[in-house]
Amino acid sequence: MEALETQGVRSVQRALDILSLLTEERPSITIKDAVAATGLAKTTVIRLIQTLEQMGLLWATSNGYMAGPGLWRWAHLARSSWELPPETKRLMRDLAARDRETVNVYVARDIVRVCIAQQEGPQPLRHVVHVGDELPMWAGASAKVLLRNAPAALLTRIARSSPYGEDHVRQLQEWIDEATGRGWAVSHGEREEGITAVAVPILGRSGTVVAALTLSGPTMRFSDERVETYAKDLKEVANHMTERGFDHPLGASY
């Protein structure tokens, strides 16, 4: 019985692996693509793709398989669940217009952080992370505030996923303590050279960190004076978000 359950879970994982091959840059895939990317036998890939097609999750075209109409229902459900209230969107627009840098909201998901909302800054040279993008937690201003009260075991796993290995735990804890102490965090080129970000926590009704609000852009525009100003502006907006309630669909990260 347990073997059958394990096999079922493996099949689901393999099917999701195939779906994850579809991106904006690659809107369709062939069976050959799926075999090469997953390392699965061709017969297994064909069986999985046929099942996904029957469920409406893939759609056969002359160029291969594209996302199927069955995904629309899930996409609509995800959007309605995660879409921010109009007032929160307005606050983000106003902040981006005032400080002229890109505004993002991130939430923690295990060893990564996920962008769930963005308002691009008005300047031609700007930092852009797409909604839905996953970024590592071993660096970055938003990670430093999201990891407040994170258990030691999680920090260890995050450190192991970094280029620096398990010893990176000490640096992570120093960053977290510093961000907790002053109420905001900054990063200069920690993950991507030439990019600076400032982040503050968004709190749920219980007082736990449920998300991070950030401003990011080219390091050359983030002087020490501007960083202080951005932190102040971010905290003001984050406080408004907290006051209006930012619990749904987010809960405490840890």
N, C-alpha and C positions, 0 to 999 in steps of 0.2 A: 504493500500500500504506500509506504513512504517513498519507495523508488518511483512509483507512478506519479506521486505529487511532485517529486524533484524533477522528473522529466517534463511535467506540465509547466512548471515554473521556468525551466530552461527554454521551452518552446516560446513562451510569452516573451522572455528576454530577447530571444533571437528575432522574433517578429518586430519588437520595438527597435532593435538594432538596425533592421532594414528600413523602417520608417524614418529613423534618425539620419539616414543618409540623404534625405531630401532637405535641401537648403535653398535660400534665395538664389545663391550662385549656381546650384544644381537642382532645378525644379523637377527633373525627371531622372530616373535611373533605369538601367537595363539589368537583365539577369546576370550578365557578365560583370557589371559593376558591383552588384550585391555579392556575388561569389568572391570577387577579388577583395572587397572591403571586409567581409565577415570571416572569410576562410572556411565557410561551410561548403559541404558538397553541393553540386549543382542540383541534384534531385531534391535535397532539403530546401534549398532556396526557392525552387519552383513551387514546392508544396506550400511553403509559408506565404509566398506572393499570391498564390491562388486563393488561399484562405483570406488574406488581407483584402483581395479584390472582391471576394464574395461578401465581405463585411462592409464594403463601400469605402474602405480606408485607403485603397489604391485604385487607380483608374488606368486602364491600358490605352496607350496611344501608339501612333506609328513610330514614335521615337523612344518608347519605353513605358515606364509607369510613373504617373504623377500622383500627387495627393488627391485622394478621392473625396466625393461629396459628403461621405459619412463623417469626415473630420469637421465639417462646418458646425455640426451640433456641439461637438466638444469645444471647438474654438469659441462659439457663442457663449457656452457655459463658462469657460475660463475667463472670457472678457467681462461678462456680467459679474463674476465673482471677484475679480481682481481690479476692476476699473475703479479709479479713485473718484471721490465725490467732486462735483463741479467747483465747490468752494476751494478744495485742495488744489485742483488744477489751476484755478485762478491765482492762488498764492504762489504756485510754482512759476507761472507766466510772469507775474509781477516781479518776482525775485530775479529771474533770468534777464528781464528787461532792465531792471535797476542796476544789477552788478555786471551785466553783459557777459556772463559765462553760462555754460551748460549746467542745468540742474537735473539731478537724478535721485531716485529713491531706490534703495536696495534692501533686500531682506536676506537673512541667512538661511541656507539650506545645507546642513551638514558642513562639508569642508569647502563649500563655494558660497558666493553671494550672487543673488539674482537681481537684475535690474527690472523693476516692475513699473516704472514710470519715468518719463524724461521730458524735459523742455529744453530744446536747443537754444544756445545763446545766439545773439544777433550778429556776432563778428564772423567774418569770412573764415578765419583760422580758428577752429574750435575743436573741442574734444567731444567725440560722439560715441556713445555705447548704446546699442540697440536694446529696446525692451525685450526681455527674455534672455539676453546674454548672460552667461555664467562666468564669473571671474573668480580667481583663487582668493583664499582668505589669508594667505601667508604674508600679504603686504597690502598696502592701500589704506587710505584714511577711513573709508567706510568700514573696513574689516576691524579696525581698532576700536570702533564704538560698538559694532555688532557683537563683538566677542566679550563684552563686559559680562562677568559671572559665568563664562564658559567653563565647563569642567576640564580638569587637567588632561583627561584621556582624549578629549576632542582637540585640545591644543597640540598634543603630541602627534595626533594623526595629521593635523594641518601642517605641522613642522616637517613631518616625513614627506609630505607632498611637495614641499618647497625645494628649490635648488640647493638649499643650505643644509638639509638633513635635520635630524632630530634635535640637534643643539640649538636650532632656531627658536625653540620654545622659550628660552630666556629672553631673546629679543622681543618676541611676541608679547610676553608678559609685561615687559618694560613699557612697550607701546600702549598696551591696554591700561596699565596703571596710570600712565601719563594722561591719556585721553579721559579716563574716569575722573582724575583729579581736577582737570581744568574744564571739563564739559565739552570738549571738542578735540578733533584730531586733524593733523595735516600730514601729507605725504608728498615728497619731491622725488619723482622718478624711481620709485621703489619697484614698480612693476613694469612701467613703460617709460623709457627715457624721454625727458623733456615735458612730462605731464605732471602737473601738481593738482592735488585735490584737498579740499577742506570738508570735513564731515561732522555732523552733530547727530545725537540719537533722537529718535521719535519714540516716545513712551506710550505704553498702553495704560489702561485705567488702573492696573495693579502696580504701576511704576516700573515695570520691566521694559527693557529695550525691545521693540518689535520691528524697527526699521531704522535705516540711516538716511539722512537727507544730505546731499553733497552738492558742492560747486566744483567744477573742474575745468582745466584749460591749460594752455601752454605755460610752462614754468616762468618764462620771461615776463609774464603779466602778473605773476603772483609775488609781489614784494612782501616783506614782513608786515608793512603797514596795511596792505590790502588784505592779507591773510587774516589779520585781526578784525578788519571791517567785515570781511565775508563771514567769519565765525559768528560775529554779533548778529548779522542779518539772518544767517541760517538758524540760529537759536530762536530768534523772534518768530520765524515762520514755523519751525518745529513745535514751538510752544502752542501756536494757534492750532496746528494739526492735532496735538495731544489733547487740547481743550475740547476740540470738536469730536474726539473719539477716533482712534485709529486702531481699534482692536480687530475689526472684521475686514478681510478673512485672516488677519494675522494674529498670532498668539505669541506668547513668550518664546524666544528662540531656544532657551535652555531651561 
